[in-house]
Amino acid sequence: MSKIEIVEKSDPELVRFLDERIAEYNWQHWEVSQRLPLAVQLKNDQGEIIAGCSGRTFGNWLQINTLWVCESLRGQSIGKELLELMESQAVKRGCNRAILDTLNFQAEPFYRKLGYKTEWVQEDYPRTGCKFFMTKRLVE
């Protein structure tokens, strides 16, 4: 007889298998058939990445996964430029909305200033902090 077992240490093969099964199911039911990666980067004269943003487009949505600017460049509008470039490219791909999440010690005021609206706050994350889930309408 089959037996359910607890797997304390994450098995990459199990995670990949489960992700693939869910993806198979989802693709059968979604009206959108592509998730396209999207990223922008800034390199210094030595070719080192000093800022970047990555995410993906999917149907109407741009999902921002990561936005990072090296500490010495923060406060110089580099992050704003990266984000605006991601948004404009997403609009060219047919997106009209963006979504992201950020932690309480990260960049919520930055995103708010650029037009993102907090939709939901996950409190007590992971214990005493919080995570902001934010969206922005890219096209009116």
C-alpha positions as CSV (number, residue, x, y, z in Angstrom):
1,M,0.0,0.0,0.0
2,S,1.2,3.6,-0.7
3,K,2.5,5.5,2.2
4,I,2.8,9.3,2.7
5,E,6.2,10.3,3.9
6,I,7.6,13.5,5.3
7,V,10.7,14.8,3.4
8,E,12.6,17.1,5.8
9,K,15.4,18.0,3.4
10,S,14.2,19.4,0.1
11,D,14.9,17.0,-2.8
12,P,15.5,19.0,-6.0
13,E,14.2,16.2,-8.1
14,L,10.9,16.1,-6.1
15,V,10.5,19.9,-6.3
16,R,11.2,19.9,-10.1
17,F,8.8,17.0,-10.5
18,L,6.0,18.8,-8.6
19,D,6.7,22.1,-10.4
20,E,6.5,20.3,-13.8
21,R,3.2,18.6,-12.9
22,I,1.6,21.9,-11.8
23,A,2.9,23.7,-14.8
24,E,1.4,21.0,-17.1
25,Y,-2.0,21.4,-15.4
26,N,-1.9,25.2,-15.5
27,W,-0.9,25.4,-19.2
28,Q,-4.0,23.3,-20.0
29,H,-6.3,25.9,-18.4
30,W,-4.6,29.3,-18.9
31,E,-5.5,31.4,-21.9
32,V,-1.8,32.5,-22.1
33,S,0.8,30.2,-23.4
34,Q,4.1,32.0,-22.7
35,R,6.1,33.3,-19.8
36,L,9.0,35.3,-21.2
37,P,12.0,36.3,-19.1
38,L,13.0,40.0,-19.0
39,A,16.0,41.6,-17.5
40,V,18.0,44.8,-17.7
41,Q,21.5,45.4,-16.4
42,L,24.1,48.1,-15.9
43,K,27.8,47.1,-16.1
44,N,30.8,49.2,-15.1
45,D,33.9,49.7,-17.4
46,Q,35.4,46.4,-16.1
47,G,32.3,44.5,-17.3
48,E,31.0,43.9,-13.7
49,I,27.2,44.1,-13.1
50,I,26.6,47.0,-10.8
51,A,22.8,47.1,-11.1
52,G,20.0,45.1,-12.6
53,C,16.4,44.1,-12.6
54,S,14.9,40.8,-13.6
55,G,11.4,39.3,-14.0
56,R,9.1,38.0,-16.6
57,T,6.1,38.9,-18.6
58,F,3.0,36.7,-18.7
59,G,-0.3,37.8,-20.3
60,N,-1.2,41.2,-19.0
61,W,1.4,41.2,-16.3
62,L,5.0,42.1,-15.7
63,Q,6.3,40.3,-12.6
64,I,9.4,42.0,-11.1
65,N,11.4,39.4,-9.2
66,T,14.6,41.3,-8.4
67,L,15.8,44.9,-8.5
68,W,19.3,45.5,-7.2
69,V,21.7,48.5,-7.3
70,C,25.1,48.4,-5.8
71,E,25.4,50.5,-2.7
72,S,27.6,53.2,-4.1
73,L,25.0,54.0,-6.8
74,R,21.9,54.1,-4.7
75,G,20.1,57.4,-4.6
76,Q,21.2,58.3,-8.1
77,S,17.9,57.3,-9.9
78,I,19.5,54.1,-11.3
79,G,16.8,51.9,-9.8
80,K,14.1,54.1,-11.3
81,E,15.7,53.9,-14.7
82,L,16.0,50.1,-14.6
83,L,12.4,49.8,-13.4
84,E,11.0,52.2,-16.0
85,L,12.9,50.3,-18.8
86,M,11.5,47.0,-17.6
87,E,8.0,48.5,-17.5
88,S,8.3,50.0,-21.0
89,Q,9.5,46.8,-22.5
90,A,6.7,44.9,-20.8
91,V,4.2,47.3,-22.4
92,K,5.7,46.6,-25.8
93,R,5.0,42.9,-25.0
94,G,1.4,43.7,-24.3
95,C,1.4,44.0,-20.5
96,N,-0.7,46.6,-18.8
97,R,0.1,45.8,-15.1
98,A,3.1,45.0,-12.9
99,I,3.4,43.1,-9.7
100,L,6.2,42.7,-7.2
101,D,6.8,42.1,-3.5
102,T,9.3,43.8,-1.2
103,L,10.2,43.4,2.5
104,N,9.7,46.0,5.1
105,F,13.4,46.9,5.2
106,Q,13.8,46.9,1.4
107,A,12.2,49.4,-1.0
108,E,8.4,49.9,-0.3
109,P,8.7,53.7,-0.2
110,F,10.8,53.6,-3.5
111,Y,8.1,51.6,-5.3
112,R,5.3,53.7,-3.9
113,K,6.9,56.8,-5.2
114,L,7.0,55.3,-8.6
115,G,3.3,54.5,-8.7
116,Y,3.1,51.1,-7.1
117,K,0.2,50.5,-4.7
118,T,0.2,48.1,-1.8
119,E,-2.5,45.5,-2.4
120,W,-1.7,43.3,0.6
121,V,0.7,43.1,3.5
122,Q,1.9,39.8,4.8
123,E,2.4,40.5,8.5
124,D,4.8,38.7,10.9
125,Y,7.0,37.7,8.0
126,P,9.2,35.8,8.6
127,R,8.6,36.6,12.3
128,T,8.4,40.3,13.1
129,G,8.7,42.0,9.7
130,C,6.3,42.1,6.8
131,K,6.2,41.7,3.0
132,F,4.4,44.2,0.8
133,F,2.7,42.9,-2.4
134,M,2.4,45.8,-4.8
135,T,0.9,46.5,-8.2
136,K,1.0,49.2,-10.8
137,R,-1.2,49.9,-13.8
138,L,1.2,50.4,-16.7
139,V,-1.3,51.4,-19.3
140,E,-4.5,53.4,-18.5
